[in-house]
Amino acid sequence: MDDIQNNLLVAIETNWYSFVTSIFVFGLLYYLARKRIGFGSRVLIGLGLGVAVGILFQNLDFETKGITTFGSIYISLIRMLVVPLVFVLVLNSIASLTSLDYLRKIGFKTFAWFLGTTGIASIIGLLIALLFNPGSGIQQAVPEGFTAREIPTFSEVILDLIPSNPISEAAEGKVVPVLIFAIFLAVAIIKIGSKNAESVKPVRDLIQSLTQILHQVVKYVIRLTPYGVFALIAGITARYGWDTLQELGSVIVTSYVALIIHFVLIFGGLVLFVAKVNPIRFFRKIYPTIAVAFTTRSSYATLPINLEVITKRLHVSPRIASFVAPLGASVNFNGCGGVWPAIVAVFTAEVFGIHLSLTDYIILVVVSIISSIGVAGVPGPAVISTTVVLTALGLPLEGIAIVAGVEALIDMGRTAVNATGTTVTSLLVANSEGEFDREAFNRDEDEEIALTAV
């Protein structure tokens, strides 16, 4: 009985420390906001404080539940917005068009950039993995109780994407069926509007009003980002110790080198040579998206702020942003579907002594591109994509279990690359369609987007 009471007192004490620490940091971040410190700067400060607090709590063996609770609240509020945001913005974006030919054109360009950059990401991941050879010298047993996720069949993937009950699927958080339903409605509005514009005017006005209302709600939630980033990064830092990092450090290093190369050379190159804008200015403008994606590890959670960044900082037209960004959060997986499966495949082959041929490498890249489409709307896209690739190459699925200990840390970088890829595609498509305000983008002052205020 005494042991139970002592354990309870210790739990209360350590959680009390985390709660008080959270209140102190939140007060500091609020003070910085009142002093008109920029939103992006506060996000980075919150991230830095989260790392420091996480390391401190790990060394003192304190619980972080009091802190991570605030992070969970922030994620829940973000998730609250995802389905209505995707539905209304896609509906508004497409319904505002006057031609179905235009829709087909921007749709083709969007998917071409998504799949093309995913294929390049897979090649980069493969080459860096072969260079670094992350599985060399690693001898580790497969964790007990590990069960590989079941790979959905092609027909199951297709059926899962097609809406059968949009209300039920929206309640379950299935974004892709909701997106497809919105596209059907929007196409019908365009078709009817081309014959009788007045008959659909009330619907278009309602959609535009809902869009404005949702944008205001998004601003309310996004203002909490510095606080949410602090709570999330503190929990992650406290959870993973040096033992885990050292054991699979080569996998972490290999992954981040590949991700950084793709981020700088491919994204930077596309921005410079295709869109013909300064990549340094571009990356500086989108760093709120990068920071939120890195800490939340969710493309959907990043969607609201990404839309704000694309339209307010990059000055891409709202109708391009509203089409590309929600779609990118669902099917654009440069990090999860491109870089990561390639690295895990090479790692697994090395650990289990399996030789991969040139043909295997070609299959790896092709399957990575295909699987990045097939996992749309499926929870844990990186795991599913990796499972599909390993199965296609005949590699043991136990390789996924071995890297599971550090996967969350790598997922932060993967998600940042995914979200950045969506932002880059928005810029490229808008630039090709003349819907990118280059003059506004190139202004010397870097405008703080409308979410800077508290």
N, C-alpha and C positions, 0 to 999 in steps of 0.2 A: 504493500500500500504506500509506503514511504517513497519507493522508487517511482511509482506512478505520479505521486504528487510532485516529486522533484523534477521529473521529466516535463510535467505540465507547466511548472513554474519556469523552467528553462525555455520552453517553447513560447510562453507568453512574453518572457523577457526579450528573447531574440527577435520575435516578431514586433515587439514594441519598439525596439531599436530601428527596425526597418521602416516602421510607420513614421516615427519621428524624423528619421533621415529624409523620407519622402516629402514630408511637410516642409522641412527646411529648404530642400532643393527647389520644390515648387514655389516657395516664397521668393527665392532668389531669382528664378526664371520669370516670375511675375513682375518683380522689381525691374529686371532688365527690359521687360516689355513696356512698362510704364515710362522708362527712360528712352523709349523709342529705338532700342537696339533692334536691328533688322531681324526678320523672321528666320532667314537662313542662318544667320550668326547664332541665334538662340537654339536652333536645332543642333548645330555643331557643338555648342556649349553643353547642351543636354546630353549629347552623345559622350563627350569627354567626361562629364561628371558621372555618367552611368558606368563607364569603364573603371573610373577611380573607386567608386563605391562598391562595385562588384568585386574588385580585387581585394579591397579592405574587408568586406564581409566574408569572403572566402578564407582569407588568412585568419580571421577571428572566429571562423566556424559559426557565423550568424545565419539565421534563416532570412530569406529574401521574399517570403510570401507577402509581407505587407507592401513591398515595393511592386512585385509582379502583379498584384491585384489591380493596381492602377493601370499597368500595361494592358491587362486583359480587358479592362473597361474601355480603354482607348480602341483596342482592336474590335470590340463588340460594336462600338459606335460607328466605326468605319464600315464594318460588315453590314450594319443596318442600312447604309446608303447604297451598297453595291447593286442590288437587283433593281430598285426603282431608278437609280441613276443610269444604269445600262439601258433599261427599257425606254425611259423618257428621252435620253440623249440620242440614242440611235434612231428612235422614232422621229424626233425633231430634226436630226441631221438629214435623214433621207427624205422625209416628207417635205422639206424645204426645197428639194431639187425639183426642177421642172422637166427633166428628161431621164428616162430609164437608161439611155445610152451613157449618160454621164456617170450613173451609178455603176454600170458594168465596168467603165473605164477606171474609176478610182478603186473599185474592188479588185480588179486584176492587178493594178500597180501595187496595192497594199499587200496582197498575198505573195506577189513576186518578190518583194523586198523581205517579207517575213521569212519565206522559205529559203531564199538565196542566202541571207545572212546566217540562218541556222546551219545550212550546209557548210559555209565557210567556218563557222564556229566549231563544227565537228572536226573539220580538217585541222584546225589549229590545236584543238584538244588532243587529237591523235598524235600530231607531230611533237608537241611539247611532252606528252606522256612517253613517247619513244625516246626522246632526248633525256629526260630526267629519270626514267625507269623507276617509278615510285614503289613498285612491289618488290624491289630487290632487297633480299635479306629479311623480309618480314615473315615471321612464323607465328601465326595466331590461330587459336581454335575458333570455330564458328560458335557464336553465342547460343546457349541452350534455349530451346523454345522458339527459335527463329523460324518464321514461315514466310516464304516468298509470296508476294501478292499475285493473285491470279491475273493472267493477261487476258483482257477482254478480246473476244473475237471481232472480226471486222463488222459482222452484222450487228453485234452488240454495241459496238462503238457508234455505228450509224443510228441505230434505234435510240440510243441514249441521247443523241444530239437533237433528234427530231421531237418537237413539242407535241405531247398528247393531251396534257392538261396544264396549260400555262400557269394557272393559279397555284396548283399543287407544286409544280416545279419551282415556281418563284418562292414558295414557302420553304422548300427544301434547299434553297440557295443554288439551284442549278442555273448558271448564268447563260450558257450557250443556248439551251432551248428558249429561254426568254428573249435572247438576242434575235434568234431566228423568227420568233413570233412577231417581234417588233418590226423586223424587215418585211414580213408579209403584210402587216398593217400599213406600213409606210408606202410600199409599192402600190397597194390598193388606193391609198390617198392620192398618189401621183397620177394613177390611171384615171380615176374619177375626176380629179382636178383638171386634167388636160381637156376634158370634155365640158365640165361645168365647174368653174372655179368657185362660184358662190356656194355650191352645195357642200364643199369641204372646208370653207373658211372658218366656221365655228370650231371645227375640230382642230384646225391648225392654230387658231388663237388659243384654244385650251392647252394644247401641247406647249406652245411658247410660254404661257403663263406658268405651267407646271415646271418648265425648265428654269425659269427665273427663281421660282420658289426653292427648287432643289439646289440651285447654286448658292442661295443664301444659307440653307441648312449646311451645305458643304463648308462654307466659310466658318460657321460656328464650330464644326467638328475639327477642321484643320487647325484652328487656333490652339487646340490642345496638343498639337504634334510635338513641340519641344518636351512637354511633360511625359507624353507617351514614349518618346524615343529614350528618354532617361530611364524610365521604368523597365522597358524591354531590354535595353543593352545591359543594364545592371544585373538583371536576372540571368542573361546568357553568360556574362563574364563570370559571375559567381558559380555557375553550374559546371563549367568546363575548366578543369585544372591543368597544370603543366604536364602531369603524367599522360593524360589523353593526347595532348598536343604533341608531346615528344614521340609517342609510340607511332603515330601516323602523321608525323610532321611532313614527310615527303609528299604525301597525298595532298595536304593542305597547300604546301608551297607550289606543287605542280599545278593544282587547280587555279590558284590565284595568279600565277604567272600567265597561264593560258587566258584567263578571264581579262587580265589587264592588257595583254597583247590585242585581244579582240576589241576591247573597249577603246584603246588608244589608236591602234592602226586601222582597224576596219571602220569603226564608227567615226573616228576622227577623219579618216581618209574620205569617207562618203560625204561628210559634212563639208570638207574643204574642196574636194574635186567635183562633186556632183551638185551639191547645193551652193557651192562657192561662197561660203561664209567662214569667218574666223572660228576654228574649232575650240580655241581657248575661251573665247567669248561664249560660245555655245555651251561648253561644259560648265562654265561659271554660272550661266543663267539657269541651268537645269539641276544644280546641285541639291535643291530641296527634294526633287524627285529621287535622286540617287540616295540621299540620306534616309528618307522614309522607306524606300525599298530595301535598303541594307538592313535597317533595324527591324522592320515588321516582317520581312521574309515573305511578303505576299504581294503579288502583282495587283490583285483586286483591292487590297488595302491601300495601295499606292495610286489607284485610279483617280480618286477625287483630286488629289494634289497634282497629279500629272496633267489632268485636263486644264487646271488653272495655269500651270507652268507653260504648257503648249500654247495656250491662247493669249495669256497676259505677258509672258516673258519672251516667248519665241515669236509671238505675233503671227501665228498660223490661224487661218480663218476657223471660226467655231464649227462650221459644218464639216470641215476635214477632220478637225480634232475629235469631234463627237462621233465620227465614223471609225477612225483608225484606233483611237485610244481604247475604247471598250473591246474592240476586236483583238487588239494586241494583248490585253490582259487575259484573253482566253486562249489564243493560239500562237503567240509569239514567244518561243522558248529557246533563245540563243544560248542561255546559260544552262538551263535544266535539260533541254532536249538536244543540244549541240555539244558543248564542251564536256559536260559531266559524264554522259554515257561513254564517250570515247576514252576518257581517262580511266573510268572504272573497268572498261573492257581490257585495256592494256594492263592495268594493275592486276586484275583477276587472272589473266593469262600468265603473268609472271609468277604470281604466288603459287599457282597450281601447275606450273611447268608446261603450259600448253603453247605450242607454236602457232602464231598467226601469220598467214601469207598475205601477199598483196591483194589477192581476191577478197580475203576476209576484211581487209581495210576498206576496200571499195564498198563491200556489203555494209560495213559499219556506217559509213557516211550516208549511203542511200537510205538505210533503215532509220537512221537518226532523223532525217528529214521527214520521212513518212510518219514515224511515230510521234513527231512533234505536232502533227495534225490530229492523230488518233487519240491523244490523251487530253484533248480539249474538254474541259468540264469535268475531268476525272480528278479526285483528290490525290495529292502527292504526285504531280506530273513527272518529277525527276525520277522517282522510284519506278513508275510505270515505264517511262522511256528507257531507263537503264535495263529493266527486266526484259523488255522487247529486244533490245540490242544484244544482250548476253544470250538470250535464247536463240536469236538468229545466227549467232556465231558458235553455238554449241558450248558455251562456257558455263561453269557452275554458278548458279544463282547465289551461292554462299558468299561470293565476292561482295555482294551488296551488304551482307551482314557485317563483314569485316570492317568496312568503311563507315558503318552506321554511327560509330562513336563520335566522328567529327563531321558528319554530314550537315548538321545544323549550322556549324560554323562556316562551312563552304556555301551553304544555301544562302547566306547573307550576300555574298558576292554574286552568286548566280542570279538572284532576284534583282539586284542592282543592274546587272547586264541586261536582263529581260526587259525591265522598265525603260532603260536607256534606249534599247533597240526600238521600242514602240515610239519613243520620242523622236528618234532619228527618222524613222519611217514617216511619221507625221510631217516632219519638215521636208523630206524628199518628195512626198506626194503633193504637198501644198505648193512647193516650189515649181514642180512640173505643171501644175494647173493654174499658176498665176495667183495663188491664194496665200502667198507668204509676203508680209509687209517687210521688205528688206530694209527700208529706210528706218522704220521704227526699231527693228532689231539692232541696227548699227549705231543707234544713239549712244553717246558717251556714257550718260548716266544709266545705271542698271536699276530699272524701276523695281521697287519692292511690290510684289503682287498684292492683291487686295486682302490677303490674309495676314498682313503684318500686325495689325492692331489686335489688342487683346479683347 
